[in-house]
Amino acid sequence: MSPHADLRVELAQLTNRTYQVRKLSHPGRWAAGIIVAILVILLVAAFAQGQIDWPVVAEFLTTATIMKGIVNTLLISALSMILGLVLGVVFAMMKQSPNPVNKAVAEGYIWVFRGTPVMLQLLIWFNIALVFPTIGIPGVLSWRTIDVVTPFVAAVLALGINEGAYMTEVVRAGLLSVDKGQSEAAATLGMSPAQTFRRIVLPQTLRVIIPPIGNSAIGMLKTSSLATAISARELLNATQQIYFVNGQVIELLMVAGIWYLAATTVLSVIQYFIERHFGRGFDGQQAARKVEPLEAEGK
Amino acid sequence: MNQIPNASIAVKAVNVTKSFGQTQVLRGVDLEVRKGEVFCLLGPSGGGKSTLLRCINHLETPDDGVIWVDGAIVGYELRGGVLHELPPRVARAQQRKIGMVFQHFNLFPHKTALENVMEGPLVVLKQGKDEAQTKALARLEQVGLAEQAHHYPSQLSGGQKQRVAIARALAMEPELMLFDEPTSALDPELVGEVLSVMKDLAASGTTMIVVTHEVGFARAVADCVGIMVEGTMREFGDPETVFSNPSDPRVQAFLAAVIEQDF
């Protein structure tokens, strides 16, 4: 039988202009919420009572070795990210280029560095001295590779060049998202390709690619921990240095976890503000605020 | 070119030919526009009107033929009977003397109306910020948008956007203004405000080439109209003659359709 049979109301019954409304109650939601909350409480309680010496965690949270590790982690991540972005912009433009050589080189770069594990790339850069014992300009300058490509440098090169392969695709997608009419309008004003790119296309590209770049930066911060394998003195390596000596393995891994979480949280906040900056002209609310200086400018 | 165009001519196109892949869009178009004149270019879509306009502004390069704008060939230098492609810097200097208004406005969305208008003078003409701003405000005033100077394009109506785009083109003090269907993307009630700005511009003696479907505007403002069909200029002359006595059957059919729609 159709439910409509029961829902029938004669028009004559609609006497009021307003009615009291009774919403459905959702007992299922309540039950699910309570069960999940209990499970979380049990989990937290288990860790609180587990064999983790929390005072030790607190003690090592801010020791000099750990702090130095954090600085290096931040440096490696930031430098790798910058290298990745620069490579991404360069190779994205090469991939868009009408020049078939540029295009092929960009595609080859992506193919190699996106197609091999980043851990493998780290190990290769670390051992690059086996391939080129010395580097420099032949006959003019020469250094021993082992002195130049320190674990820190190897980490930045490996992570940055790997990131660049992904960034190329991110930047290219951003460039494609800007309407061709934008460059044409700039051309009719007589702007050069460089001016058009920097002032018109790039700002609009950034708006689109900042969210994926933010994700990558957060990913990079965590991936930089792989550099412990080539004994770069970053955060995870610092915690290992300590627990190899004192045996407080879990406590020190907790220390690392807390710092990684803190750093990624800060990055998320920074990302929010950068996104807001490049959203101008697109985000109605922010633009409306910018209208105010009109009166102030009457000078 | 065999004859030197006289001083009163602003634009002359000879045998302009252009193909995109297999499609021949322009099949040897000739055109002559005098200084201070308003030339309206009409015709069914796909007839090559926009492509011709884009060739005049060097956004497209013709496969054959030449376009002469105000004393020089667009994009080329004539040396020893051969056309040599101009280096980009020189071509850009030509481009900036030709203003262009697009069907879809193409305003810079991350810049306010004022910043849009200031961009060319600031970056290309290397004007100081104060000078550029003062002049840009005057341009916005001219199109009736001084109040909206600090609005972003997303906060403007279509008609307002197109007026900002006109102000942006005028800020470069062009010798020639090109309009590529400036009202085709607008809601009907917003068409009037844009056409009225264009009428003022025409009255001030600016040389204008307008690709449009607005027969009423062409009749009222144009000194000369052309009707393009399938890549050729089928009719060319003063509006009265062209609109009342078209000889080409395709043009007759086109005009019958648009004028009926237009009344």
Contacts between the chains, C-beta under 8 A, distances in Angstrom:
chain1	res1	chain2	res2	distance
A	179	B	106	7.3
A	181	B	102	6.1
A	181	B	104	5.9
A	181	B	106	3.8
A	182	B	106	6.2
A	182	B	108	6.7
A	184	B	59	5.7
A	184	B	100	7.9
A	184	B	102	7.3
A	184	B	106	6.5
A	185	B	100	7.6
A	185	B	102	6.6
A	185	B	106	3.8
A	185	B	107	7.5
A	185	B	108	7.2
A	185	B	165	7.9
A	185	B	168	7.9
A	186	B	119	8.0
A	187	B	58	8.0
A	187	B	59	6.6
A	187	B	92	7.6
A	187	B	95	6.2
A	188	B	57	5.9
A	188	B	59	7.3
A	188	B	95	6.1
A	188	B	96	7.7
A	188	B	98	7.0
A	188	B	99	7.0
A	188	B	100	4.0
A	188	B	169	7.2
A	189	B	96	6.2
A	189	B	119	6.5
A	189	B	120	3.7
A	189	B	123	7.7
A	189	B	124	5.8
A	189	B	168	7.4
A	189	B	169	8.0
A	189	B	172	6.0
A	190	B	92	4.8
A	190	B	93	6.7
A	190	B	95	5.2
A	190	B	96	2.7
A	190	B	120	6.8
A	190	B	124	4.4
A	190	B	172	6.9
A	191	B	92	7.6
A	191	B	119	7.8
A	191	B	120	7.3
A	191	B	123	5.9
A	191	B	124	5.8
A	192	B	88	7.4
A	192	B	89	7.6
A	192	B	92	6.4
A	193	B	88	7.6
A	195	B	123	5.4
A	195	B	124	7.7
A	199	B	119	7.2
A	199	B	123	6.5
A	200	B	108	5.8
A	203	B	110	5.0
A	204	B	109	6.8
A	204	B	110	5.9
A	207	B	110	7.2
A	278	B	110	7.7
A	280	B	110	6.1
A	280	B	152	7.2
A	281	B	109	4.8
A	281	B	110	4.4
A	281	B	111	6.8
A	281	B	112	7.7
A	281	B	152	4.0
A	281	B	153	6.8
A	281	B	154	6.1
A	282	B	109	6.5
A	282	B	110	7.6
A	282	B	152	7.9
A	282	B	154	6.3
A	284	B	154	6.8
A	284	B	155	7.2
A	287	B	151	7.6
A	287	B	152	4.5
A	287	B	154	6.8
A	287	B	155	6.0
A	288	B	155	7.4
A	290	B	112	7.4
A	290	B	150	6.5
A	290	B	152	7.7
A	291	B	150	4.9
A	291	B	151	6.2
A	291	B	155	7.8
A	293	B	150	6.5
A	294	B	147	8.0
A	294	B	149	6.8
A	294	B	150	5.1
A	297	B	150	7.9
